[in-house]
Amino acid sequence: MKTIDEHIDLIIKFLSGETSADESKKLFDQMDKDDALKNEFKALKKTWDTSSLKPDKDISAINLDEEWNLFSKNINENSGKVISLKQNKKTFSITRIASVVAAVFVLGFAIFYFFDFKTTELVAVNSVIESHLPDGSQISLNTGSELEYAKNFNKNKRVVKLKGEAFFKVTHNPKKPFIVKAGKLKIEVVGTEFNVNAKSRKGNVEVVVNSGKVLVYTETDKSDAKLLKAGDKAKFILKKSKIIKETNTNPNFLAWKTKKLVFDRTKLEDIVRTLNHTYSVHIIIKNPALRNCTLTNTFEQQSLESILKVLEATLDIQISKKGAVYEISGKACEK
């Protein structure tokens, strides 16, 4: 975040069309080196993409195609030079400023992808992203996750690279198998629904099939491939370079997407683990004696706060928030 803070003024200046060529180049050079800054840029771009603001006549008159052609010409003549979109210096209303920023973002994003023109990335920074791939396949990307695919995706093959966690609903096409690269693992499908969790810092990957079939194998060896059907789960252990196939017994593997949680005499330590994953929070149990307390309940589309209140009332525990951490304390549950 330090780099983002240091460059926030420059980003704002760039979005306002007031940076010099040298300043713009400095910003884009830094984004090329700093993934956090790059992700922040993408997140802001997505925010403006989904904005309901309508540009006024001045902004609508901007010909982005001409600006891009001008940029392309200059970039070919002067390697590494970045052309910024200048605005006339005059007073703007809040709506007009927002419109200007939205318009400049279109050009700025095009420039950004000029430096990485072979691939497209989806980045879920602070929330789950629902999107579609060029072949029509549906993708749900969990918070803190990234999906990358080639610009020519679906031309000859369908390959995506995942960092984090995502749920896929793949469009059926037997002539073009769909392949997900997650860490050292590959998941190959024709048409199905499945979840891939590659968030483990240890490099482990978990695949759960919701419907259809998938083939799971390591990137270097397909001889040990495992065929998974609906209800199956595969765990890839990087340290052992081994794929373990088993039946999925976790009803909440998609809770991060559906916000439906089912607990059936579930231990508190498992509930906490599920809530941390579902809501991208940090909850800890202060008293180890509470770990084995159990709860039976179903939550649908409820906020984290309302669920925590139910836990407090049902299990007779106390939950307090200190900074970004939720702490659970209290006496051991009666057996």
N, C-alpha and C positions, 0 to 999 in steps of 0.2 A: 504493500500500500504506500510505502514511502515514495516510490517512483511515481505512482499515480498522483499523489499529493503535489510532488514537485512539478509535474507537468500539467496540472489541471488548468492553470491560467493560460498556458500555451494552447491547450485543447480548446478552451472557450474562445480564445483569440482566433484560432483557426476556423472554428465553426462560424464565427462572425465575419470571416473573410478578411481579416486584418493582418494576417501573418505575411511576412516577407517570404521569398523563395527559400532563403537560408533557414528561416525559422520552421517552415513547413517540412523541409528536408530533415531538420534535426528531430522533429516530432516523429516522422515516419521511420527514420533510422532507429529511434529508440523503441518504437512499437515492434519493429522487426526483431529486436533483441529481447524484449520484455513481454512474456506471455500474459502477465497480469494486466499490463497496460493495453495490450492487444485485445484481451477479453473485455475490458471495460469499454473500449471503443466499440466493439461489436454489440455489447449489451445496450449501449446508448443508441446505437443505430437501430436496433430492434424496437426500442421504446418509441423512437420517432416513426418507425414503419407502422406501428399499431396506433399511432396518435390519430385522433379524430379531427385535428385542426385542419382547416382548409386554407391554402395559400391565398393571399390577396393578388390583385392584378399585377403588381410589381414583380412578385415572386413567380407567378404563373408565366410571366413573359421571359423568364430565364430559359434559354435553350441549352439544356444539358448535353445534348448530342454535339452541338457546336463546341461547347466547353471541353468535352472529352476529346474531340478531334484535335482541338488546339493543344490539349495536354499531351496526346499521343505524339503529335508532330514535334513538340518541344522536347519530350523525353527521349525521342530517337536522336535528336540533334545534340542534346546536352544530357548525357547519361547521368541519372541520379537526380536530376532537377525536378522539383515539384511545383506545379502551377497552382496557385490558390485563387479562389473566386472572390474578387474584390466587390465591395458594396459602396454606394455613395454615402458619404458621411452626413446623416440627417437623423432627426429624432424618430424613433420607432415606438409603436404601441407594443404591449406585451404580446399580443396575438401576432403582430407582424414580426417581432423578433423570433418567436417560436417558428413561424413559417419560414423565415430566412434560414434558421438553423436546420430545419427539416430539409429544405432544398439543398443547402450546402452539404448535408450529410450524404445525399445521394451521390454527389460528385466526389466527396471525400472518400466514401466507401468504395467507389469505383477505382479511385487512385490507390487505395489500400490494397485492393485485390489485384491491381496491376503487378504488385511486387510478389504476389502469390497466386498467379492467374491459373494454375493447373488444378487447384482444388477449391472446394467449397466447405465451409465449416458451420456447424450449428453449435452454439455454446449456451448452456443453461447456467447462468451465473447465480441468480437469487431465487429462481422458481422453476417449476417443471415446464418444459416446452412441448407443445403438441404441434407436429408438422407433418408434411408429406415429402417423400423423395421423388425424383423425376419420373420414376416408373409407377407412381401411384401408391407405393407402399406407405403405410402409416408408421410414424415414429413418435414415441413419447420419451423425452430425454429428462432424466432426473437432475435435480439441483446439483451443480458442481460438475457436470458431465459435458463431454465434447464428442461430436460426431463429425467425421471428415470423409468426403468422397470426391472422386475425380469429376472434373467438368464434363467429361465424356461418359459419365455414369449411364448405364443402360444401353450404350451403343453396341458393345461387344460382350460386356460382362457387368455384373452388379456386385461391387465390392465397397464396403464401408469400413472405416476404422473407428473403434469406440474407446474412449477413455472415460471410465465411470460406469454409469448404469443406464440402460434403455430397454424399452419394451417395443418389439417389432410386430407389425401385422403386415406380412409380406404378400405382395401381389403375385398371384400364380403365373409362372412362366417357366415351363420345363426346359426350354431351350437356353435359358440364362439363369443358372443357379445363383442364389443370393448368398453372399459370403460376408460374414462379420469377422473382422480381425479385432480381438480383444486381448491385449498383452501378448502372450506366447500361444494363445489358443485361436483356432478358427472354428466358426460355426457355419455350416453349409445347409441351405434349405432351398426348397422349390416354392412352397407356398404354405405358410403356417403362422402361428402366433407364439412368441416366446420372449422370455426376459433374460437379459444378460447383465450380470453384476460383476464388474471388474474394478470395483472401488478399493479392494484390498491393497494395503501398502506392501504386502508381502508378494504381490504379483499373482495371487490366486484368483481364479475366475469361477463363477457359478452360473449355470444355465438351467432354466426351468422352462419346460414346454407346456404351453396352455392348450394348444391344439395342433394337429398335424404331426410332422416328423422332422427332425434335424439330425445332421451328422456332425459330431464334435471330434476334433483331432488337433494335435499340436501343429505348429507352423512348419516343423521340420520332418514330421513323421506321420503319415496317414495310415500306416499299418495297424495302429492301435486305436483306430476310430471307434467311437461308440454311437450307436443309433438310439436316439431318444424319441419316445412317443409322448402323447398327452399324459401329463401326470408324472413324468420322469424328471429327474434332476441329475446333472453332472457337475462334479466339483473337480477343478483342475488344481493340483497342488504343485506350484512352481518348483519348490525345493526338491521334490521327488520326481518332477516331470511326469506326473501320473494323473490319469483321468479316472475318477471313481463315479460309477453310475449307481443311482439309488432312486427310490420312490420319494417324491416330494411330500413332506408331511407338514410343511409350513403354509397355513391358509392365508398368511399375510404377506406373501412374497411380492404382491402387487399393490400393497397398501399405499406406497409412496405415490402411486398413480390414481388409484380408486378412492383413497381415503376411507376405505372400509376395513375395520379391524375386528377380528373374531378371536375372543379369548375363552377357552374352555378349561377351567381349573389350571390356568396358566400361571407359572411362577412369576413373581414380581421382577426378578432379574431378567426373565425373558420378555416381559412386558416393556421394561425400560429399554432393552435392546431394540425392540420393534419400534417404539416411539422415537428413539433417537434416529433410527434409519428413515422412518416415515416422514418426520417433520424436520429433519436436518438440525437437531438440537443436541444439547449435551446435558443429560440427566444422570446423576450418580446417586447410589444408595449409601448413605453415611453409616448406617448400622447394618453390618453383615447378617444379623439375625433376621432381617426383614426379607432377605432374598427369596426365601421359600414360601412367603405369603402367596396365596393363590386368589385368582379372580376369574369369574365367569360372567362375561358381558360381551355385547356387540355394539360397536360404535360406527355410525355411518355419517360421513361428511360433518364431523364435529371438530371444533377447534381443539388445539392442544390444551388450552386452559380449561375447557369444559371437561375434558377427559381426566385431567389431573385433579379436578374437584371431585369427580366420581371416585377416584382412587383414594383420596383423602377420607371421604365419608364412608366408603365401603370397608377399607382396611384399617381405619382409625390411625392414620399416619399424618405427618406434617410435611408439606412441600414448600420450600422457600426458594426464591431466586436471588442469587448473588452474582451480579454482573450478567454474564451470558450462561451461567451454570444453574441448573435446578438441582437442589439437594433434598433428598428424602430422608427423613429421620422419624424416630418413634420406637415404641417397644415391640418386641417380637410378637408375632401373631399367635393366637391360641391354636393348638393342634386339635 
